């Protein structure tokens, strides 16, 4: 316990202020996403830029690439969520079919093994298969958020549980705490989006 405290203190003195800033913006992103507030994508972009620098230094190359994807998706999500020019209704919350989920999961598994193998055999990447799993899972799930797919919260729950172990292994303690906080927020996000979805279905 004392050794863990000393390690955390050391990290705080070195680069944790930057990591903590990224964590704050990431939490703001998720809280705004729960409320389907378009400003969540601005917070996501800022957080992604900072985490890109942090993860590259930690040799989590797939996580670094994921931050570039997050930057692109922040722009995509903004335009998906913004009010159409004709002032009609915004993008509604919807659900995927079982076939769509099967396809999404198959893609995640396929690309996880491909990139995990390449990283394991050709780089000094740490935990390459786990890094790949969280990355490709996040790629698919972020697209689901941008399209307001309800089940994105279930995907995030699984991804975040694996991510906590990954970040603890790399001694990114504030980021691990961030993902623990995410798990709590995920439940609020699920119920908030579920209520909106149910209201929409009743109105049909």
Secondary structure, DSSP 8 states (H G I E B T S, - for coil): -HHHHHHHHHHHHHTHHHHHHHHHHHHHHHHHHHTT-TTHHHHHHHHHHHHHHHHHHTT-HHHHHHHHHHHHHHHHHHHHHS--TT-------B---HHHHHHHHHHHHHHHHHHHHHHHHHS--SSHHHHHHHHHHHHHHHHHHHTTBTTHHHHHHHHHHHHHHHHHHTT-HHHHHHHHHHHHHHHHHHHHHHHHHHHHHHH-
